[in-house]
Amino acid sequence: MTSKGRFSAAASETGAHCTLRPLEENRRKTLSTLLELASETSPNMCWDDTHAMALLRAQATAKELRELGASEELIALIFSEQHAP
C-alpha cells in the first residue's frame, strides 16, 4: 500500500479526515518519510531514528502525525522527554 493509501485508510478509520486541516502534499510526503525513518528499529538506523524524531518534534504536531497514521506509541516516543534535546 502506498503512503497515500495508508494516509487515506488511517484517516477513514478515525473519521478525522473531515476535521483536520489538510497537509500540503510535499509536507505530507516529508513527514511520512520522517515517520518511516523514526519507526526503524535496527541498530544501523539509530542515527536516522534520532534525527528523524528531532525533525518531527520540530516540524509537526502530534495531531498531524496522527493524521498521517502514526501510532500513539510512536507519537509518545517522539515527544517523550528522553528524546527531547
WOQUISUL-V645674 format. One record per residue. RES is the residue in one letter. PSI is psi as a letter, one per 30 degrees, with the letter a starting at -180 (* if undefined). Layout:
# WOQUISUL-V645674
{{RES,PSI} {RES,PSI}}
This chain:
# WOQUISUL-V645674
{{M,k} {T,l} {S,e} {K,e} {G,e} {R,e} {F,e} {S,e} {A,e} {A,e} {A,e} {S,e} {E,e} {T,f} {G,g} {A,f} {H,f} {C,f} {T,f} {L,k} {R,k} {P,k} {L,k} {E,k} {E,e} {N,e} {R,e} {R,e} {K,e} {T,e} {L,e} {S,e} {T,e} {L,e} {L,e} {E,e} {L,e} {A,f} {S,f} {E,k} {T,g} {S,l} {P,e} {N,f} {M,g} {C,e} {W,e} {D,e} {D,e} {T,e} {H,e} {A,e} {M,e} {A,e} {L,e} {L,e} {R,e} {A,f} {Q,f} {A,l} {T,l} {A,e} {K,e} {E,e} {L,e} {R,e} {E,e} {L,f} {G,g} {A,k} {S,l} {E,e} {E,e} {L,e} {I,e} {A,e} {L,e} {I,e} {F,g} {S,l} {E,e} {Q,f} {H,f} {A,l} {P,*}}
